Amino acid sequence: MSTHADIAMISLDSSDPAAHAAFYAHALGAEITHSETEYAMIVAGGTPIGFGLLPGYTPPAWPDETGGKRYHLDLYVDDLATAEKDLLAAGATRPDFQPGGERWTVLLDPVGQPFCLCRRPQG
């Protein structure tokens, strides 16, 4: 017999949970359901995403083939250029190293964690 599990929520470490949650609420069109200095939460598409304060948090380097990557989110968007412009204005930054060509764009969220903007599949 195998175990079947459902995702209860996604929890991400952060140096600034309230700002981190606000950024992803903007990016995902999500609702901020809780926001304090030490913990914040959004609900995106029915899945809660929590952001917990981790003292001494340091983001992974990008790119860094020798370091451990903690996670990254891939976000579908209809237009890469428009989404990039919007999220840069919301606090993301764009690293020089871009391995995706025109298929996806790597950005860094406000606490330095990489995430990808990916073209939404058509059809």
C-alpha positions in Angstrom: 0.0 0.0 0.0 1.3 3.4 -0.9 0.8 6.7 0.9 -1.2 9.4 -0.9 -0.5 12.9 0.4 -1.9 16.3 -0.4 0.0 19.5 -0.1 -1.3 21.3 2.9 0.7 24.4 2.3 4.1 25.6 1.0 6.4 27.2 3.7 9.3 29.4 2.6 12.1 30.8 4.8 12.5 34.6 4.6 14.4 37.5 5.9 11.3 39.7 5.6 8.0 37.7 5.6 5.6 40.6 5.2 7.4 42.0 2.2 8.0 38.5 0.7 4.3 37.7 1.0 3.3 41.0 -0.5 5.6 40.4 -3.5 4.2 37.0 -4.2 0.6 38.2 -3.6 1.2 40.7 -6.3 2.9 38.2 -8.6 0.2 35.6 -8.2 -2.9 37.8 -7.7 -3.2 36.1 -4.3 -4.8 37.3 -1.1 -2.7 38.1 1.9 -4.4 36.2 4.8 -1.9 36.9 7.5 1.0 39.4 7.8 3.2 40.0 10.8 7.0 40.7 11.2 7.7 37.0 11.9 5.2 35.2 9.6 3.0 36.0 6.7 0.7 33.9 4.5 -1.0 34.2 1.1 -3.5 31.9 -0.6 -2.8 31.4 -4.3 -5.1 29.1 -6.3 -6.3 27.4 -3.1 -2.8 26.6 -1.8 -1.5 28.6 1.1 2.1 29.8 0.9 3.6 30.8 4.2 6.7 33.0 4.7 8.5 32.5 8.0 11.3 34.7 9.5 14.6 32.8 9.6 17.2 34.9 11.5 20.4 35.0 9.5 18.6 34.1 6.3 20.9 34.4 3.2 19.6 33.7 -0.3 21.4 31.3 -2.5 23.8 32.8 -5.1 22.7 32.7 -8.7 24.1 31.0 -10.5 26.1 28.8 -8.1 26.7 25.3 -9.2 28.5 24.4 -6.0 26.0 25.8 -3.6 22.7 24.2 -2.5 19.6 25.7 -4.0 16.8 25.6 -1.6 13.8 25.9 -3.9 12.5 28.0 -6.8 9.0 28.7 -8.1 8.1 28.5 -11.8 5.3 30.9 -12.6 3.3 30.7 -15.8 2.6 34.1 -17.6 1.1 35.0 -20.9 3.7 37.6 -21.8 7.3 37.3 -20.4 8.3 40.9 -21.1 5.2 42.4 -19.5 5.4 40.1 -16.5 9.1 40.9 -16.1 8.5 44.6 -16.2 5.7 44.4 -13.7 7.6 42.2 -11.2 10.8 44.3 -11.5 8.6 47.3 -10.5 7.3 45.3 -7.6 10.8 44.6 -6.2 12.3 41.7 -8.2 15.7 42.0 -9.7 17.1 40.4 -12.9 20.4 38.6 -12.7 22.8 38.6 -15.6 22.8 34.8 -16.0 19.7 33.7 -18.0 19.9 30.1 -19.1 16.4 29.9 -20.6 16.8 32.0 -23.7 13.4 33.1 -24.8 11.6 30.2 -23.1 11.8 31.5 -19.5 13.3 34.4 -17.5 15.0 34.0 -14.1 14.3 36.8 -11.6 15.2 37.2 -7.9 12.5 38.0 -5.5 12.9 40.8 -2.9 14.8 38.5 -0.5 17.1 37.2 -3.3 15.5 33.8 -4.0 15.5 32.9 -7.7 12.2 32.2 -9.5 11.3 31.7 -13.1 8.7 33.3 -15.4 7.7 30.7 -17.9 5.5 31.1 -21.0 2.1 29.7 -20.4 1.5 26.6 -22.6 -1.1 27.3 -25.3 -3.9 24.9 -26.0 
